[in-house]
Amino acid sequence: MTGRPDRTPESVGNSGGHAKRCDEIVARNARGMAHMNLATALATVFSAGVYTKEELQTAVCTFVSEMKDGGETGEGVVRAAQALVNEIGEAFPASERTQILLADMVTWCLAEYYRESA
């Protein structure tokens, strides 16, 4: 007697739920990393006098892809990106840059969300 419950054929064959939970955790972690990377890129934009537009756009596109893969709608992705810009932007002096950045990011979000997969 080991103290462990007996393994029945039903319990052994029920590992599909575990695999699904693991996939969900991996997806959540990927979205979390994409969120953190975009937040870092935005902080750089707000704090630096000069930034690389391509690097920011890449971070936005990765963020969008991860959210879309997680089942988020196009509107939800845009709202999440806007909220992140506002959240990060609050830590820095207000400027026109925020509005320009929001406009660019909305365009990039929608383009990436509705881009056809090759």
Order of alpha helices (4+ residues) and beta strands (2+ residues): alpha-alpha-alpha-alpha-alpha
